[in-house]
Structures are given as structure tokens and as C-alpha cells.
Amino acid sequence: MDESTGRPEAPEALSRRGLLRAATVSAAAVGTVGLLGETSASASGGTSHGTGRRRVPLDRISIQLYTLRDQLAADLPGTLAALRRFGYRRVEHAGFVGRTAAQFRAALDAAGLRATSGHTGIPQPFDADTWERALADANTVGCRKIVHPWFGLDSTGQPIRDPQVYRALARDLNRAGRLAERAGLEFGYHNHQLEFVPLSDGSTGFDVLTGETDPRLVHFELDLFWAWRGAQDPVDVIRAHRGRIRQVHVKDMDTNASFADLGDGLIDFGRIFAHEREAGIEEYIVERDDAGTPPRSPADALDTARVGFDYLASIRY
């Protein structure tokens, strides 16, 4: 677990069963349009860039710096400069790479980048003073949004099944969101697959969090990969929660049910992005959780970043 973000250091590998379950649920929900979409599979095996008129605005493309965590630790200024060369103007931080908030802001400024969003876990148990210090750091870095990144396992490492635990988290999210609003920030929640595990009462953690958080205080950063891993069609999630999906993590899934660079995998992003207005999407954030994890090298994360920006800049839907 990364103490600065509350995220797992290296999310567990996906199973083929998980991919097939997601695809099966998708097929049942949307007929011929599912994980791949009707016409999204290209001859090369990747998803099509499409022929529609709509496109992702370049100034809304970001990257989650967790993707580049090892490369940033090795060369912070050089890595940030590379992101700027690739076309990025904004990033989402996941901690400050051993710097203070002010030092990290200076490094971003030098590279011509803005951290418009950041992953920072709310204190558990909730502590207002600790959270207000995190909000102050977010403002120092220049964030507009601050996002809680990780939840869903109990003390034994098993998925949480007790709906009361999620209800308690929802109360804390509302408290965190209210303090964030006072600090001039928007507060969001980022999902993995665990929020879609059935609870003891038949609901899911995602049901509880969306139903018991105040839409004025808590939005959702929908991770498209982990939604599929939880056997959820992101389009269905958007339709059920119109206006609350203000950010999306855009990461692809390969045929072995693992991570892939954008456009090399199975997910039909154009089909999802076609619902951007319904969702309320304001940021499209490139991410690959294993980008620097062996057998991949830290430098491979730079390829992921470059390919990700180019893909989002060229997709039409």
C-alpha cells in the first residue's frame, strides 16, 4: 500500500474469468455493443479511432502520475518535461515524489504543467485537521479537484461485505467534501472493482456511495478498466448517475485480462465517451497501473504516456 495515496503498490493481476464475466454482463446489458463495441475491433487488434465528429478536447487530457511513479522518482524534472513534450498540459498527482507541495508545484511550473487534480486518501478514522492540511497542500499545488483513491478491503484483505462500513465511509466522504468545498476544491471518489462486490444485503458498495453521498459535495472519478473488472458497463454507470462522473481514468484491457496501452486493448472508449455530456466528464485521465512494474521497466511508462495522449487526441466518436 502506498501511504501517500492509500493505493495498492501493484494491483493484482486480472483473471481470464474476470474478463469473461465482464464481457458476459456487457453483452447481456447492451446486446451487440459491449466491451469491444459493434465496430471497434481494428485489423491490428486495437480499438478503432472512429469516424465521428466529436473528439476529446486536448486541454482536458491528463495523466495520473501513478503511471510514472518509478520514472518520476528517478528523474522528476526530466519526466515532467517529457510529458509536456508529448502534449500534456495537466496531470493528476499521486503524492509529491518525496517533495513538499511547494517543491512539487515548482517542478510542475518549470515543466509547464498544472496538477488540476490529485489523489489523497481521507483520514480513517476521519480527522478534520488532518484533512484540512491535505486540502491546503492541494491548493498549494494548484489542484481544482481532490480525489479519494482507494477503498474496499477489510482488515483480513478480503472484500468488504458489510453495507454499514460503506455507509460510514459515505458519511466521511460527505464531511470531506464539505471541507473541500470550503477550501475551494471539488471532491471526488475513485473506484476499483471492489465497490461492485455484492454486499450482505444484496446491494453494492457503489450503490451505497452513490446513494448516500451528497451530489453537491462528492462526484465520481470512474475508472473504466476497474468498472469492467467489476462486471459493470461504464455506459450503464453513467446513465444511472448522470452528471456525477466528472472524471474518467482511461486505461485499456488486453486479451489476457491485464493492462494495455490505450488503443492496444479491448475497451471501446468511443462508445463510452459518446455519453460524455450525460456523464458530466471534465477530465480524461490516462493511466496504466503496471506501467513501471517488472517485467516492464520504469522507462516503459513514458511510452504509455505518449501513446495515451496520442490516442485520446486522435479518437473520434
Secondary structure, 3 states (H helix, E strand, C coil): CECCCCECCCCCCCCHHHHHHHHHHHHHHHCCCCCCCCCCECCCCCECCCCCCCECCHHHEEEEHHHHHHHHHHCHHHHHHHHHHHCCCEEEECCCCCCCHHHHHHHHHHHCCEEEEEECCCCCCCCHHHHHHHHHHHHHHCCCEEEECCCCECCCCCECCCHHHHHHHHHHHHHHHHHHHHCCCEEEEECCCHHHCECCCCCEHHHHHHHHCCCCCCEEEEEHHHHHHCCCCHHHHHHHCCCCEEEEEECEECCCCCEECCCCCCCCHHHHHCCHHHHCCCEEEECCCCCCCCCCCCCHHHHHHHHHHHHHHHCEC
